[in-house]
Amino acid sequence: MRTRVKICGITRLEDALAAVDSGADALGFVFYAPSPRFVEPAVAEAIIKQLPPFVTTVALFVNASVDQVQTIMAQTGIDLLQFHGDESPEYCAQFDRPYFKALRMSPDIDVVAETKRFSLARGILLDAYRPGVPGGTGEAFDWERIPSDIDKPLILAGGLDQSNVVQAIRRVKPYAVDVSGGVEAAKGLKDCEKITSFMNEVARAN
Ligand SMILES: O=C(O)c1ccccc1NCC(=O)[C@H](O)[C@H](O)COP(=O)(O)O
C-alpha cells in the first residue's frame, strides 16, 4: 500500500497549493498559539475554502479547551482532528469529527498500551520527544523503538526530510508520514522545492 503524506504547519495558501500539487494527501493546520506555525482560524478557513477536492484537512491542538476545538471545527469545516497534548481518550472522543492521537516517544512510553487506550482513534502518530516541546521538534527518534503490533494506522513523524524519508518508509512501513520542519525555508514558511523533493523521495520508496 502507498505511504500517504501529511504536510503540517501550513500557514499560507501558496504553501497549501504547492503541497497539493506535489501530491500531499493531507494538510495540517496548527492551532496551538505558542507554535511558530500557529495559524489564525480565519486564515485556515480561507485556505481550506480554496483547496481542490480530495485533500484531507487536519486541525492540530495541544490541550485545547472544548470550546476552542468546537469553534474551529465549525469555522473551518476541517476534516480530522489531531490531538498532540496530554488529552484523554474521553476528551478526544467527544467531538463530532474523527481524530488521531499523537504520542511522543518518551523514554518510558508503552506505545501498545497507549494505542489501546485510544481505541476510537482513526490512527496513532508517533513523534519525537523533547521535554517541554509538544511537537514540531525537527528531531527524529529511534524507529527501532516502534512496536510491530500497533493495531491502528501508524503515522510516522519527527525530523523527517528528503534525506531520511525513504529509509523511514522502508524500515517502518507506516500508513503515512508527517513532515513539517523538513520542508520549510523557515518555521511556518514551507519551501516548495523541499516539498517537491520530499514527495519525490516518498514516491521512490513506495
Ligand atoms: O509543528 C509544530 O510547531 C507543533 C507545535 C506543537 C505541537 C505539535 C506541532 N506539530 C505537530 C506535527 O504534526 C508535526 O508535523 C510533527 O511534530 C513533526 O514535526 P517535524 O519534526 O518538524 O517534521
The ligand as an ORCA input file, in Angstrom:
! r2SCAN-3c Opt
* xyz 0 1
  O       4.589     21.925     14.312
  C       4.539     22.499     15.407
  O       5.018     23.636     15.606
  C       3.855     21.834     16.571
  C       3.770     22.509     17.783
  C       3.146     21.895     18.866
  C       2.590     20.629     18.736
  C       2.667     19.943     17.520
  C       3.302     20.540     16.440
  N       3.418     19.876     15.231
  C       2.828     18.577     15.111
  C       3.124     17.847     13.880
  O       2.310     17.016     13.463
  C       4.480     17.975     13.247
  O       4.340     17.774     11.857
  C       5.366     16.891     13.838
  O       5.602     17.210     15.183
  C       6.671     16.748     13.081
  O       7.360     17.972     13.058
  P       8.820     17.995     12.356
  O       9.732     17.170     13.227
  O       9.195     19.455     12.294
  O       8.671     17.373     10.975
*
